[in-house]
Amino acid sequence: MAEPPGVPSGFNYTKHKCNKPGPYCGQFTAIGLVNGKYLHERFRCKSYSCGRCGARKIRRVRKRIVQLAVEHDLTRFLTLTLDPKKLPRRCSLKVRLDYLAATWRKMRVYIRRMLGRSVKFIAVVELQENGNPHLHVLVGAYLPKRWITRAWTSLGGGWATRIEHVKVKRVAAYLAKYLTADSLRDMPAGTRRFSTSRGLALFDRSKSEGNWVLVKLPIEYWRERAQGIAVEVYETEQEGARAMASFVADRVEPFLARRFQAGMRMAIEV
């Protein structure tokens, strides 16, 4: 039998209380009824601030960015930095991030007018040591340095810009330098760390089969109470310990079975 499918993307909501870092990660279980079988998966927080999930998520993002860069020939590495003098005095980090996002939206309009077409891109927000955010952008078109500086300055960004050609083989090295766990962890909650042009997707939103519920307590608790275990999948943690990741069962606790019969998809506290 194949391994269980992934948890529905609808449960991947960063404000859910089980998505807090620390003891909450892995302490919930997603259970789905698919083709008459009960699939159980340890629910991970997928937060950049989580000591376990953060590094793994960054590795997946880097790998995906490299894949998209190769597929769409994104070989220009553009850096756009905000001039602190352009920002309101003593403004919060969120205000600065919003300002950067708004200025980048205007910059894309300028680029489209200059090229006569939309440009493909992947943008990553990074914080400087002084706390000001700036953008690293992989783009799929040649843009003159002098034009970039003039346009970015006129829009309220600043004079500090940079663009260079990078070989596809070096994209991963650039990302490893700028896309780090610390740079992403320091962002306020809800910050959009990555953005892409239309048609490029870093994260797939897959549609899940069956009906799912999110239940409190770790997967080991439900493993002891399930019956007719057919498949068990384990994962190796960083310290070398093996932990259960998922399993398939024929029967579950009666109250859970009733929930599925009612066709309810929700979080359940036990």
C-alpha positions in Angstrom: 0.0 0.0 0.0 1.3 3.5 -0.8 2.2 6.0 1.8 -0.6 8.2 3.1 -1.3 11.4 1.1 -0.5 14.8 2.6 -2.6 16.8 5.0 -5.0 19.2 3.3 -3.5 22.7 2.7 -6.5 24.2 4.5 -5.0 23.1 7.8 -1.7 24.9 7.1 -2.8 28.1 8.8 0.0 29.9 10.6 -2.3 31.5 13.2 -3.7 28.2 14.4 -2.7 27.5 18.0 -1.0 24.3 17.1 1.4 26.2 14.8 3.3 27.9 17.6 6.9 26.8 17.8 8.3 24.7 20.6 6.1 22.1 22.4 3.1 22.6 20.1 4.9 21.3 17.0 4.0 17.6 16.4 1.5 17.5 19.3 -1.5 17.5 17.0 -2.6 14.8 14.6 -4.5 15.1 11.3 -6.8 12.2 10.6 -8.5 11.6 7.3 -11.1 9.1 6.1 -10.0 8.1 2.5 -11.4 5.1 0.7 -12.7 3.6 3.9 -9.3 3.8 5.7 -8.3 6.2 8.5 -5.1 8.0 7.6 -3.2 9.5 10.5 -0.4 12.1 10.1 1.7 13.9 12.7 0.8 17.5 12.2 3.9 19.8 12.0 3.7 23.6 12.5 5.7 24.4 9.3 6.8 27.7 11.0 10.1 29.4 10.1 10.5 30.1 13.8 10.3 26.5 14.7 13.6 24.8 15.6 12.6 21.7 13.8 10.4 22.9 10.9 12.2 26.1 10.0 15.4 24.7 8.6 13.6 22.0 6.7 11.1 24.5 5.2 14.0 26.7 4.1 15.7 23.8 2.4 12.5 23.0 0.5 12.1 26.6 -0.5 15.7 26.9 -1.8 15.3 23.7 -3.8 12.1 25.0 -5.3 13.5 28.4 -6.2 16.5 26.7 -7.9 14.1 24.5 -9.9 12.1 27.5 -11.0 15.2 29.5 -11.9 16.4 26.7 -14.2 13.0 26.2 -15.8 12.4 29.9 -16.5 16.0 31.1 -17.0 16.0 33.5 -14.0 19.7 34.4 -14.2 19.7 38.1 -13.1 20.1 38.7 -9.3 18.7 42.1 -8.4 19.0 43.8 -5.0 16.8 46.7 -4.0 17.5 48.6 -0.8 15.4 51.2 1.0 16.9 54.5 1.9 16.1 55.1 5.6 15.7 58.8 4.9 12.7 57.9 2.7 10.9 56.2 5.5 8.8 57.8 8.2 10.7 58.5 11.4 10.6 55.8 14.1 8.2 53.6 12.1 7.7 50.0 13.0 9.2 47.1 11.0 5.7 46.3 9.7 5.4 49.8 8.3 8.8 49.4 6.6 7.8 46.0 5.1 4.6 47.4 3.8 6.4 50.4 2.3 8.9 48.0 0.6 6.1 45.9 -0.8 4.2 48.9 -2.2 7.4 50.4 -3.8 8.2 47.0 -5.4 4.7 46.9 -6.9 5.3 50.3 -8.5 8.7 49.1 -9.7 7.1 46.2 -11.5 4.9 48.6 -13.4 8.0 50.5 -14.5 9.7 47.3 -15.6 6.7 46.2 -17.6 6.5 49.5 -19.4 10.2 49.5 -20.1 10.3 45.9 -21.4 6.9 46.0 -23.0 6.0 42.8 -21.1 5.7 41.4 -17.6 8.9 40.0 -16.2 9.2 36.7 -14.4 10.6 37.0 -10.9 11.1 35.4 -7.5 11.5 38.0 -4.7 12.9 37.3 -1.2 12.7 39.9 1.7 15.7 40.1 4.0 16.4 42.3 7.0 19.7 44.3 7.1 21.6 44.6 10.4 20.1 48.0 10.9 16.6 46.5 10.8 15.6 47.9 7.4 14.2 45.4 4.9 15.4 45.0 1.3 14.7 42.7 -1.6 16.7 40.1 -3.4 15.0 39.3 -6.7 15.8 36.7 -9.4 14.5 38.1 -12.7 14.3 36.7 -16.2 15.3 39.8 -18.2 18.3 42.2 -18.7 17.8 45.4 -16.8 20.3 48.3 -17.1 21.9 49.2 -13.7 21.6 52.9 -14.3 17.9 52.6 -15.3 17.2 50.5 -12.2 18.8 53.0 -9.8 16.9 56.0 -11.4 13.6 54.2 -11.4 13.9 52.8 -7.8 15.0 56.3 -6.5 12.1 58.1 -8.3 9.6 55.7 -6.7 10.9 56.4 -3.2 13.1 53.4 -2.8 16.6 54.8 -2.7 19.9 54.9 -4.6 21.4 51.6 -3.4 20.7 49.0 -6.1 22.6 46.1 -7.6 22.1 43.7 -10.4 24.4 40.9 -11.6 24.3 37.9 -13.9 24.5 34.6 -12.1 25.0 31.2 -13.6 22.2 28.8 -12.9 24.6 26.5 -11.1 25.4 29.4 -8.7 21.8 30.2 -7.8 21.7 27.8 -4.9 24.9 29.4 -3.5 23.4 32.9 -3.6 20.2 31.6 -1.9 22.2 29.9 0.8 23.9 33.2 1.5 20.8 35.4 1.7 18.0 33.0 2.6 18.9 31.9 6.1 16.9 30.7 9.1 17.8 33.8 11.1 16.8 36.3 8.4 13.3 34.6 8.1 12.8 34.0 11.8 13.1 37.7 12.6 10.2 38.7 10.4 6.9 39.7 12.1 4.1 37.2 12.1 2.1 37.1 8.9 5.0 38.6 6.8 5.0 37.5 3.2 8.7 36.5 2.9 8.5 35.4 -0.7 6.6 36.6 -3.8 6.6 35.4 -7.4 5.3 36.6 -10.7 2.1 35.1 -12.0 2.5 31.5 -13.1 5.3 30.7 -10.7 4.4 28.9 -7.5 6.7 28.1 -4.6 4.1 26.2 -2.7 1.6 23.8 -4.3 -1.9 23.8 -3.0 -2.9 20.2 -3.5 -6.5 19.1 -3.1 -6.8 16.3 -0.6 -9.0 13.3 -0.9 -11.6 12.4 1.7 -12.7 14.1 4.9 -10.2 15.3 7.5 -10.1 16.5 11.1 -7.4 18.0 13.2 -7.2 16.5 16.7 -5.2 17.4 19.8 -2.6 14.9 21.2 0.3 13.4 19.3 0.0 10.6 16.9 1.3 8.0 19.4 -1.8 8.5 21.5 -4.1 7.6 18.5 -1.8 4.8 17.4 -2.5 3.0 20.7 -6.2 3.3 20.3 -6.6 2.5 16.6 -7.3 -1.0 15.3 -6.3 -2.8 12.1 -3.0 -1.0 11.5 -2.0 -1.5 7.8 0.9 0.9 7.2 3.3 2.7 9.5 5.8 5.4 8.4 8.7 6.7 10.5 11.0 9.7 10.2 14.4 10.3 11.6 14.9 13.5 13.7 18.1 15.6 13.7 19.4 13.9 16.9 18.9 10.5 15.2 15.8 9.4 17.1 13.0 7.7 15.0 9.5 9.1 15.4 6.2 8.0 13.9 5.1 10.2 11.0 1.9 8.5 9.8 -0.1 5.3 9.8 -3.2 3.8 8.3 -5.9 2.1 10.4 -9.2 0.3 9.7 -11.0 1.6 12.8 -10.7 4.6 15.2 -12.3 5.7 18.4 -16.1 5.7 18.2 -16.5 9.4 18.7 -14.1 10.1 15.9 -16.0 7.7 13.6 -19.2 9.6 14.4 -17.5 12.9 13.4 -16.6 11.4 10.1 -20.0 10.1 9.5 -21.4 13.6 10.1 -19.0 14.9 7.4 -17.4 17.5 9.7 -14.0 18.9 8.9 -12.7 20.9 11.9 -10.2 20.9 14.7 -11.2 18.8 17.7 -9.8 19.2 21.2 -9.7 16.0 23.3 
